[in-house]
Amino acid sequence: MISIGLGEDFNGYDRTIDTHIKNIRQKIEPDPRNPKYIVTVHGVGYRLGGEKKGDSHDI
């Protein structure tokens, strides 16, 4: 997501993406502590649409 949005040369990643994801979750998730729409994939990043495996996209 960083390389797409900001270019590979971006050095300012200090939980910036995590903070934005948290804020988005608070707005769209029925229960932000148990997200359904934006799911964390440990070691990879985030996945949109966590309800169905295989139909979602990793960020």
Contacts in CASP RR format, 6 or more apart in sequence:
PFRMAT RR
TARGET T0000
AUTHOR 0000-0000-0000
METHOD contacts of the structure
MODEL  1
MISIGLGEDFNGYDRTIDTHIKNIRQKIEPDPRNPKYIVTVHGVGYRLGG
EKKGDSHDI
1 17 0 8 1.000
1 45 0 8 1.000
1 46 0 8 1.000
1 59 0 8 1.000
2 8 0 8 1.000
2 10 0 8 1.000
2 13 0 8 1.000
2 17 0 8 1.000
3 10 0 8 1.000
21 38 0 8 1.000
21 46 0 8 1.000
22 32 0 8 1.000
24 38 0 8 1.000
25 32 0 8 1.000
25 35 0 8 1.000
25 37 0 8 1.000
25 38 0 8 1.000
26 32 0 8 1.000
28 37 0 8 1.000
28 38 0 8 1.000
29 35 0 8 1.000
29 36 0 8 1.000
29 37 0 8 1.000
29 38 0 8 1.000
30 36 0 8 1.000
35 50 0 8 1.000
36 49 0 8 1.000
36 50 0 8 1.000
36 51 0 8 1.000
37 48 0 8 1.000
37 49 0 8 1.000
37 50 0 8 1.000
38 46 0 8 1.000
38 47 0 8 1.000
38 48 0 8 1.000
38 49 0 8 1.000
38 50 0 8 1.000
39 46 0 8 1.000
39 47 0 8 1.000
39 48 0 8 1.000
39 49 0 8 1.000
39 50 0 8 1.000
39 56 0 8 1.000
40 46 0 8 1.000
40 47 0 8 1.000
41 47 0 8 1.000
41 58 0 8 1.000
44 58 0 8 1.000
45 58 0 8 1.000
45 59 0 8 1.000
46 58 0 8 1.000
46 59 0 8 1.000
47 56 0 8 1.000
47 57 0 8 1.000
47 58 0 8 1.000
47 59 0 8 1.000
48 56 0 8 1.000
48 57 0 8 1.000
48 59 0 8 1.000
49 55 0 8 1.000
49 56 0 8 1.000
50 56 0 8 1.000
END
